[in-house]
């Protein structure tokens, strides 16, 4: 393996690790960018799904809160 290939793989791994750390903290947008840099489309999709689910949960909670006030 050439040194350049090792550096590219190492860089992709570093982006992926950073993305996982951000994902665990629910920083989905930032994590998506890291996963894009690591060229991992599956993790990008997972971030997008979790982000959308988080938005949906927030909207549901907001709607429930309005119902109780009425």
C-alpha positions as semicolon CSV with decimal commas, in nm:
position;residue;x (nm);y (nm);z (nm)
1;X;0,000;0,000;0,000
2;X;0,132;0,340;-0,085
3;X;0,167;0,609;0,179
4;X;-0,090;0,828;0,006
5;X;-0,355;0,555;0,017
6;X;-0,289;0,498;0,387
7;X;-0,325;0,872;0,453
8;X;-0,654;0,885;0,261
9;X;-0,793;0,589;0,454
10;X;-0,672;0,736;0,784
11;X;-0,833;1,069;0,698
12;X;-1,164;0,900;0,610
13;X;-1,150;0,703;0,936
14;X;-1,086;1,022;1,132
15;X;-1,385;1,193;0,970
16;X;-1,601;0,888;1,047
17;X;-1,492;0,880;1,412
18;X;-1,563;1,252;1,451
19;X;-1,901;1,200;1,285
20;X;-1,989;0,922;1,526
21;X;-1,901;1,142;1,824
22;X;-2,123;1,422;1,691
23;X;-2,402;1,178;1,605
24;X;-2,408;1,045;1,963
25;X;-2,453;1,403;2,085
26;X;-2,739;1,450;1,836
27;X;-2,550;1,706;1,626
28;X;-2,686;1,543;1,313
29;X;-2,607;1,822;1,066
30;X;-2,240;1,837;1,168
31;X;-2,219;1,457;1,177
32;X;-2,359;1,440;0,824
33;X;-2,081;1,665;0,698
34;X;-1,821;1,442;0,862
35;X;-1,975;1,133;0,706
36;X;-1,983;1,305;0,368
37;X;-1,610;1,378;0,407
38;X;-1,551;1,013;0,500
39;X;-1,745;0,914;0,188
40;X;-1,989;0,697;0,384
41;X;-2,333;0,743;0,223
42;X;-2,502;0,495;0,459
43;X;-2,411;0,698;0,765
44;X;-2,516;1,019;0,588
45;X;-2,859;0,861;0,529
46;X;-2,879;0,744;0,889
47;X;-2,805;1,098;1,012
48;X;-3,072;1,240;0,785
49;X;-3,325;0,986;0,912
50;X;-3,246;1,060;1,277
51;X;-3,258;1,433;1,212
52;X;-3,602;1,402;1,049
53;X;-3,725;1,175;1,330
54;X;-3,602;1,428;1,587
55;X;-3,791;1,705;1,407
56;X;-4,104;1,488;1,395
57;X;-4,082;1,412;1,766
58;X;-4,038;1,781;1,842
59;X;-4,342;1,874;1,631
60;X;-4,552;1,604;1,798
61;X;-4,455;1,729;2,143
62;X;-4,535;2,084;2,037
63;X;-4,878;1,978;1,910
64;X;-4,950;1,784;2,231
65;X;-4,854;2,089;2,435
66;X;-5,097;2,306;2,236
67;X;-5,376;2,053;2,286
68;X;-5,333;2,063;2,663
69;X;-5,347;2,445;2,665
70;X;-5,673;2,455;2,468
